[in-house]
Amino acid sequence: MKPIISATELASELAGTRPPVLLDIRYQLGGPHGRTDYEAGHIPGAVFVDLDAELAAQPGAGGRHPLPDVAAFGEVMRRAGVSADSPVVVYDADKGWAAARAWWLLRWTGHADVRVLDGGLATWTGELSKESPSPAPGDFAPVPGALPLLDADGAADQARKGLLLDARAAERYRGEVEPIDPVAGHIPGAISAPTTENVSEDGRFLAPEALASRFLALGATDTAPVGVYCGSGVSAAQEAVALELAGFTPALYAGSWSEWSADPTHPIATGPEPG
């Protein structure tokens, strides 16, 4: 199953006999709370999920967006109506980063039928609703491990022996700027692969063939997993969607740069080369 769905396909499925559970994951780092936009208008039937509070644990040693407690995540998903056999569609309004975080968490904890709305809310041409639904509770019981996950040591090993992609903007990779974390640069051996190059100008993902060409040129192979990280494990999930579309098996370093750079024992590289 493709990890994305178009707005046209979504409208058709919502009108069908087995409509998907809809999750609104609108989020902006440092911006207004996504619930405000949700309450102003969302795809009918969508349940709002708070990225900071429900898709991440409190910031700390694990970075700015550590993985949430699995049991607590399961409670959030069941409350939103997610069951083990229910199709799920997630969307946001900004680059697919936040929606992909929900996609990755659900997939990692064993849900097989999850898709990101390609291009986000901007592609939806139907009516919007201001009503907050009260879905029947679902039965989804998360079991982590269905997707590969990297810790700091695993990311370092992936960079040395395989391919580790840095999904942040290229200037952050090079260490020229660092607007969020205290130290600039990248994990030694990592390759710069900004998420902006996974999508077209309208925010939709590039065709699988184009994505495959991109990642092959960066060093991906058909026989080994590709590691990916970003600032705090959110935008890297969008790169994981792109990698899966391209036919690769992505391994996510959830702590990402915010965890790596907070440990003074971790080496740091700067400049355009992997280091």
C-alpha positions in Angstrom: 0.0 0.0 0.0 1.2 3.5 -0.9 2.0 5.7 2.1 0.1 8.6 0.5 -3.4 9.3 -0.7 -4.7 12.1 -3.0 -7.5 14.4 -2.0 -9.7 12.9 -4.7 -9.1 9.4 -3.5 -9.8 10.5 0.1 -13.1 12.1 -0.8 -14.1 8.9 -2.6 -13.2 6.8 0.4 -15.0 9.1 2.9 -18.1 8.6 0.8 -17.7 4.8 0.7 -18.7 2.0 3.0 -15.4 1.9 4.9 -14.3 5.5 5.5 -10.9 6.0 7.0 -10.3 7.5 10.4 -9.1 11.1 9.8 -6.5 12.7 12.0 -5.7 16.5 11.7 -2.0 17.0 12.8 -1.6 20.7 12.0 1.5 22.1 13.7 4.0 24.9 13.3 7.2 25.0 15.3 7.1 28.2 17.3 3.8 29.2 15.7 0.2 29.3 16.7 -1.3 26.1 18.2 -2.7 23.9 15.5 -6.0 23.5 17.4 -6.9 27.1 16.5 -6.7 26.3 12.8 -8.5 23.0 13.4 -11.4 24.8 15.1 -11.6 27.3 12.3 -12.2 24.6 9.8 -11.1 21.0 9.1 -12.0 18.1 6.9 -15.4 16.8 8.2 -14.9 14.0 10.7 -11.3 14.7 11.4 -10.0 14.5 15.0 -7.3 16.9 16.1 -4.1 15.4 17.5 -1.6 17.6 19.3 2.0 16.8 18.0 3.8 18.3 21.1 1.5 16.8 23.7 0.3 13.5 22.1 2.9 12.5 19.5 6.0 13.3 21.6 7.2 13.0 25.2 8.5 16.0 27.1 11.7 17.4 25.7 14.8 16.2 27.5 17.8 13.9 27.0 16.0 12.2 24.1 15.8 15.5 22.2 13.1 18.1 21.5 10.5 15.6 20.4 11.3 12.2 22.0 9.0 9.3 21.1 5.8 9.3 23.2 5.1 6.7 25.8 3.7 3.8 23.8 0.7 3.2 26.1 -0.2 6.9 26.2 0.0 7.0 22.4 -2.3 4.0 22.1 -4.8 5.8 24.3 -4.7 8.9 22.1 -5.2 6.8 19.0 -8.1 4.7 20.5 -9.8 7.9 21.6 -9.5 9.2 18.1 -11.3 6.1 16.8 -8.4 4.2 15.5 -8.8 0.4 15.5 -6.4 -2.3 14.3 -8.3 -2.8 11.1 -9.4 0.7 10.4 -7.8 2.7 7.5 -6.3 5.9 8.8 -5.5 9.1 6.9 -3.4 11.9 8.5 -2.9 15.4 7.2 -1.4 18.8 8.1 -1.0 22.1 6.3 2.8 22.5 6.2 5.1 20.2 4.1 3.7 17.0 5.5 6.1 16.9 8.4 3.6 16.7 11.2 1.3 14.3 9.4 4.3 12.1 8.6 5.2 11.9 12.3 1.7 10.4 13.0 2.1 8.1 10.0 5.5 6.9 11.2 4.3 6.3 14.8 1.3 4.3 13.7 3.4 2.3 11.3 6.2 1.8 13.9 3.6 0.5 16.4 2.1 -2.0 14.1 -0.7 -0.3 12.2 -0.6 -1.4 8.5 -3.1 0.9 6.9 -2.0 4.5 7.3 -1.6 7.2 4.6 -0.6 10.8 4.5 -2.8 13.2 2.5 -0.6 14.2 -0.4 -0.1 18.0 -0.5 -2.0 18.4 2.8 -5.2 20.4 3.5 -4.5 22.8 0.6 -5.4 20.1 -1.8 -8.8 19.4 -0.3 -11.6 21.1 -2.3 -14.6 19.8 -0.3 -16.3 21.6 2.5 -14.7 22.2 5.8 -16.3 21.7 9.2 -16.1 23.4 12.6 -17.7 20.5 14.4 -15.5 18.3 16.6 -16.5 14.7 16.2 -16.9 12.2 19.0 -15.9 8.9 17.4 -16.6 5.5 19.0 -13.4 4.4 20.7 -11.1 2.2 18.7 -9.2 -0.9 19.7 -5.7 -0.2 18.4 -3.1 -1.7 20.7 0.4 -0.4 19.7 3.3 -2.8 19.6 6.5 -1.0 18.7 9.1 -2.4 16.3 7.3 -2.7 13.0 9.7 -0.1 11.4 13.4 0.2 12.1 14.4 2.7 14.7 17.9 4.1 15.4 19.4 5.5 18.6 22.5 7.7 18.6 24.9 4.8 18.5 22.9 3.2 15.7 22.9 6.5 13.7 26.6 6.8 14.1 27.1 3.2 12.9 24.7 3.8 10.0 26.7 6.9 8.9 30.0 4.9 9.0 28.8 1.7 7.3 25.8 2.6 5.3 23.8 5.7 4.4 22.5 8.2 6.9 20.5 11.1 5.4 20.2 14.5 7.1 16.7 15.8 6.2 17.3 19.4 7.4 17.9 22.4 5.3 21.3 22.3 3.6 22.6 25.4 5.5 21.9 23.7 8.8 23.7 20.6 7.6 26.7 22.7 6.7 26.6 24.4 10.1 26.2 27.9 8.7 23.1 28.5 10.8 21.3 26.8 13.6 18.0 28.5 14.6 16.9 25.9 17.1 19.6 23.7 18.7 22.6 25.0 20.6 25.2 23.5 18.3 25.4 23.7 14.4 26.6 21.0 12.1 25.8 17.4 11.2 26.5 13.8 12.3 29.9 12.8 10.7 29.3 10.7 7.7 25.8 11.9 7.1 24.6 13.0 3.6 22.6 16.2 3.1 19.1 15.4 1.8 16.6 18.2 2.5 13.0 17.3 2.7 12.1 20.2 0.4 13.5 18.2 -2.5 11.0 15.4 -1.9 8.0 17.5 -3.0 7.0 19.7 -5.8 6.1 23.4 -5.5 2.5 22.5 -4.6 3.6 20.3 -1.7 2.8 17.0 -3.3 5.4 14.2 -3.3 7.4 13.7 -6.4 6.7 10.6 -8.5 8.1 7.4 -7.0 10.5 7.1 -10.0 11.9 10.6 -9.4 12.3 9.9 -5.7 14.1 6.7 -6.4 16.5 8.5 -8.7 17.1 11.1 -6.0 17.9 8.6 -3.3 20.0 6.3 -5.6 22.1 9.3 -6.5 22.6 10.0 -2.8 23.9 6.4 -2.2 20.8 4.3 -1.4 20.7 0.7 -2.4 18.0 -1.9 -2.8 19.6 -4.2 -0.3 20.2 -2.1 2.8 18.1 0.2 5.0 18.7 3.9 4.8 18.9 5.9 8.0 17.4 9.4 8.2 17.4 12.1 10.8 16.4 15.8 11.1 16.3 18.3 13.9 14.0 16.5 16.3 12.6 13.5 14.5 9.6 15.2 12.9 10.6 16.3 9.4 12.7 13.1 9.0 9.4 11.2 9.0 8.4 13.0 5.9 11.7 11.8 4.3 10.7 8.3 5.5 7.5 8.6 3.6 9.4 9.6 0.5 11.9 6.8 0.9 9.1 4.3 1.2 7.4 5.7 -1.9 10.8 5.2 -3.7 10.9 1.6 -2.6 13.5 1.8 0.2 13.3 0.7 3.9 13.8 3.8 6.1 15.3 3.6 9.6 14.5 6.7 11.6 16.8 8.3 14.2 14.1 9.7 16.4 16.3 11.8 18.7 17.9 13.4 15.7 20.2 16.4 15.9 18.5 17.8 19.0 19.6 14.7 20.9 23.0 14.2 19.1 24.2 17.8 19.6 23.2 17.9 23.3 25.8 15.3 24.1 29.3 16.9 24.3 30.9 13.5 23.6 29.3 13.2 20.2 31.6 14.4 17.3 30.2 17.1 15.0 31.1 17.8 11.4 30.5 21.1 9.5 30.8 22.1 5.8 29.3 20.6 2.7 31.1 17.2 3.0 30.0 14.3 5.1 33.1 14.6 7.3 
